[in-house]
Amino acid sequence: MSRPWINYFLQSFLAMVAIFIVLVTLSLQHIVIVSSIGASAFIVFTMPGNVTARPKNVIGGHMIGFTCGSLCWYAGLFFPRTELVVTLAMYSLAVGLSILLMVITGTEHPPASGTALATAISGFSFKILLALIISTCVLSAIKYILKPYLKDLV
């Protein structure tokens, strides 16, 4: 008799532990990326067999999101911030560009577009980049180590 509820609890607990590790390593100024990482944890631990849960997609997608967000934030500096429409256009461009580049490079990871938006809003930071690298590597490492025990839940 199959007991899938055990996997539900186990994999939800693993996602909680992974996010706890991420939160412990981040300072409050890096908190802008946590929602994207939380969404990544959902994908990694509920759909470990899905292409978007592969380390290439998790890490690569977030790096693309961070890069697009940073570029759009930087480009926005050349326009007057008094124009709300310009600011919103830069935020939207960050998301659209991240989607385009993830699809082109085969690193599709939906939460990474959230990283693009968060970075476009908060601006470039080496500390946020480092936190993002650590976070995505922690998620990918936990998945790699526990892969034999993880099942697709959805």
C-alpha positions as CSV (number, residue, x, y, z in Angstrom):
1,M,0.0,0.0,0.0
2,S,1.4,3.4,-1.1
3,R,1.6,6.1,1.5
4,P,2.2,9.3,-0.5
5,W,1.4,11.5,2.5
6,I,4.8,10.5,4.0
7,N,6.4,12.2,1.0
8,Y,4.1,15.2,1.3
9,F,5.3,15.7,4.9
10,L,9.0,14.8,4.2
11,Q,9.4,17.0,1.1
12,S,7.5,19.9,2.7
13,F,9.8,19.6,5.7
14,L,12.9,19.6,3.5
15,A,11.7,22.7,1.7
16,M,11.2,24.4,5.1
17,V,14.7,23.4,6.2
18,A,16.2,24.6,2.9
19,I,14.5,28.0,3.3
20,F,15.6,28.2,6.9
21,I,19.2,27.6,5.8
22,V,18.8,30.3,3.2
23,L,17.2,32.8,5.7
24,V,20.0,32.2,8.2
25,T,22.6,33.1,5.6
26,L,20.9,36.2,4.4
27,S,20.7,39.6,6.1
28,L,17.5,41.7,5.9
29,Q,18.8,43.7,3.0
30,H,18.8,40.5,0.9
31,I,15.3,39.7,1.8
32,V,14.0,40.9,-1.6
33,I,15.0,37.6,-3.2
34,V,13.5,35.3,-0.6
35,S,10.1,35.1,-2.2
36,S,11.7,33.9,-5.5
37,I,13.8,31.4,-3.6
38,G,10.6,30.2,-1.7
39,A,8.9,29.6,-5.1
40,S,12.0,27.7,-6.2
41,A,11.9,25.5,-3.1
42,F,8.3,24.6,-4.1
43,I,9.4,23.5,-7.5
44,V,12.5,21.7,-6.3
45,F,10.7,19.7,-3.6
46,T,7.3,19.1,-5.1
47,M,8.4,18.5,-8.7
48,P,11.9,17.2,-8.5
49,G,11.6,15.4,-11.8
50,N,10.5,18.5,-13.6
51,V,13.0,20.2,-16.0
52,T,12.6,23.5,-14.1
53,A,13.9,21.8,-11.0
54,R,17.3,20.9,-12.5
55,P,20.3,22.7,-11.0
56,K,21.0,24.2,-14.4
57,N,17.6,25.8,-14.5
58,V,17.5,26.8,-10.8
59,I,20.9,28.3,-10.7
60,G,21.1,29.5,-14.3
61,G,17.5,30.9,-14.3
62,H,18.2,33.0,-11.2
63,M,21.5,34.2,-12.6
64,I,19.7,35.4,-15.7
65,G,17.0,37.0,-13.6
66,F,19.5,38.8,-11.5
67,T,21.4,40.0,-14.6
68,C,18.3,41.2,-16.4
69,G,17.0,43.0,-13.2
70,S,20.4,44.6,-12.7
71,L,20.7,45.8,-16.3
72,C,17.2,47.3,-16.2
73,W,17.8,48.9,-12.8
74,Y,21.0,50.4,-14.2
75,A,19.3,51.5,-17.5
76,G,16.6,53.2,-15.4
77,L,19.2,55.4,-13.8
78,F,19.4,57.3,-17.1
79,F,15.8,58.3,-17.0
80,P,14.1,60.7,-14.5
81,R,12.6,58.7,-11.6
82,T,9.8,61.1,-11.4
83,E,8.2,59.4,-14.4
84,L,6.4,56.4,-12.9
85,V,5.7,54.9,-16.4
86,V,9.5,54.7,-17.1
87,T,10.1,53.0,-13.8
88,L,7.3,50.5,-14.4
89,A,8.6,49.9,-18.0
90,M,12.0,49.0,-16.6
91,Y,10.5,46.6,-14.1
92,S,8.4,45.0,-16.9
93,L,11.4,44.9,-19.2
94,A,13.4,43.0,-16.6
95,V,10.7,40.3,-16.4
96,G,10.2,40.0,-20.1
97,L,13.9,39.9,-20.9
98,S,14.5,37.3,-18.3
99,I,11.8,35.1,-19.8
100,L,13.3,35.5,-23.3
101,L,16.8,34.7,-22.2
102,M,15.8,31.7,-20.1
103,V,13.9,30.2,-23.0
104,I,16.7,30.9,-25.4
105,T,19.3,29.3,-23.1
106,G,17.1,26.4,-21.9
107,T,17.3,27.5,-18.3
108,E,13.5,28.1,-17.7
109,H,12.7,28.5,-14.1
110,P,9.6,30.6,-13.5
111,P,10.6,32.0,-10.0
112,A,13.7,33.5,-11.6
113,S,11.5,36.2,-13.2
114,G,10.6,37.2,-9.7
115,T,14.3,37.6,-9.1
116,A,14.5,39.9,-12.2
117,L,11.7,42.0,-10.8
118,A,13.1,42.2,-7.3
119,T,16.5,43.1,-8.6
120,A,15.1,45.8,-10.9
121,I,13.3,47.3,-7.9
122,S,16.1,47.0,-5.3
123,G,19.1,47.5,-7.6
124,F,22.4,45.7,-8.2
125,S,24.3,44.4,-5.2
126,F,27.2,42.0,-5.0
127,K,25.8,40.9,-1.6
128,I,22.5,40.0,-3.1
129,L,24.2,38.2,-6.0
130,L,26.3,36.2,-3.5
131,A,23.1,35.4,-1.4
132,L,21.4,34.3,-4.6
133,I,24.2,32.0,-5.6
134,I,24.4,30.5,-2.1
135,S,20.6,30.1,-2.0
136,T,20.3,28.3,-5.3
137,C,23.3,26.1,-4.7
138,V,21.8,25.1,-1.3
139,L,18.5,24.1,-2.9
140,S,20.3,22.2,-5.7
141,A,22.7,20.5,-3.3
142,I,19.9,19.3,-1.0
143,K,18.0,18.0,-4.1
144,Y,21.0,16.2,-5.4
145,I,21.8,14.5,-2.1
146,L,18.2,13.5,-1.5
147,K,17.2,12.8,-5.1
148,P,16.6,9.0,-4.5
149,Y,14.0,9.8,-1.9
150,L,12.2,12.7,-3.6
151,K,9.1,12.0,-5.7
152,D,7.0,14.2,-7.9
153,L,4.1,15.3,-5.7
154,V,2.1,17.1,-8.3
